[in-house]
Amino acid sequence: MGCRQTKPDSTEQGSPVHLDVLNEGNGVPNVDPRLPLNARQVFKLKQSWKGIKRNIEETGVEMFIRLFKNNSYLIQIFKDFKELETEDEMRENEELEKHATFVMSTLDETITNIDNFDYIKDLAHRTGNSHQRFSEFQKENFKKIKIPFLEAVKITLGDRYTDYMATVYTITIDFVLDSLVEGYTDDTYVQIKLDNGQEIDVKENDKCLVKTAES
């Protein structure tokens, strides 16, 4: 997880309506019906996530420590820190912290823009699809991050992690992970290298558009 992309202009034609845009007449925020959260849940999630964002590195490291604690074989996928054995080694390792923060930054981008369905869905699909390049990675691995994520969020939020917020975060991470799996199995993406050397994943139909815009 962790590929980034440019956020679309919310004023573009066809862009989904954001939470702060109200329905005329009733003052109820619009939420895309494809999103598995209602307006109140979206609002509470965004407010709660601010507490995670202030501690994003620590939360990310805690998440990965718990992931490897219950799935020790997964650490072998990560060549930069696969030799780590103890929890103390993991907490002090800069490469693990860097990767954990990278993953959390993608989750941050998703949750910050949770009311922009098309954008976050595409972000998740691109991120999921980018993992095809790792020969040892399997799509089932995405789902293994669910419990470690929820446990890490609970630790960071403390008393603010109420039963209500536990439900909201569970719905959210299920949605994100399902979208990552969808992206991983989507063969309509291709990887291209830009003139600056950066490798990105794009839809086959968008390949020429990206090259044209770059030139």
C-alpha positions, 0 to 999 in steps of 0.5 A: 500500500502507498502509491500516491496520485494527484487529487482531482479538482473537486470542481471538475464536471462529474466530480462527486459532491463533498460532505460540505456541500448541502442538499438544497432545502434540508441542510443534510450533507450529501454522501455518495450512496456507494460509500458504506458510511452515512453522513454522520459517520463520515463527519465523525470519522474525519474528526476522529482521524485528526487524532491519528494524523497527529501520531501517524508514524507511531500508529503505523509502526504499531500496526505493522508490529501487530501484523508481524506478531500474528503473521510472522512470515509476512515480514519476509516480503519486506527486504529492507527489514526482513531480518528484524526479530524482536518488537524492540528491533521493529520499533527502532528500525527506520526502514520499517517506520518509513514504510509504515508511514508511507502506508498510513499516508495512503490511508490518510489520503483515503480517509481525508477524502472519504466523501470523494468516492471516485477519487478514493476508489481509484486511489485504492485500485491503483494502490492495490494493482501496484502490488502485482509487481511483488512476486511474493505478495498475495491479495489475501495479505491485504485483509490481514492488516484489518485487525492490526489497523484497528488495534493500533487506532484504538491504542492511539485514540484511547478513550476516544475509541468508543464502540461507535467509532470502532464500528465506523473504523471497521466499516471504513477499513473493510471498504478500503481493503476490499477496494485494494483487493479489487485493484490487485485483480484488475488487469486493466491497469498498466505500469508506465515510466514517466520521463522523470523515471517515476513508475505509475499505474494507469488504466490502459485507455489513459496511457496515451493521455498521460504521455501526451500531458507529460510532453 
